[in-house]
Amino acid sequence: MATRAVITLPAAIQAGVAFEVRATVAHAMETGYRAGDDGSRLPRDLVRRFECRLDGELVFAADLYAAVSANPYLAFWLRVGKAGELSFAWFGDRGFEHRETRALSVA
């Protein structure tokens, strides 16, 4: 499966006003409890952590566990004072890592 992230930010961001950030990543999220076609257990493959940084400073993080669904969706509120770059990172089992960046322009 190709990894694809969808990140939603408002079209206009005002300095000092909170706005919602929404992010999801395409990931199968295998728990490790299911059996494959040959009867052996499928290896666990979960997204374990999500981080969002503004110009390198951590502004939001979440640790994810086995109960999270495939393609985990996160939404959180953020307030910024100036323009910058938001970076998003997902980390998981079996070396999974996916990163995206978005430029933030602030009015």
PyMOL commands that set and color helices and strands:
alter all, ss='L'
color gray80, all
select helices_A, chain A and resi 93-95
alter helices_A, ss='H'
color red, helices_A
select strands_A, chain A and resi 5-8+19-25+47-54+57-63+73-78+84-92+97-104
alter strands_A, ss='S'
color yellow, strands_A
deselect
rebuild
show_as cartoon
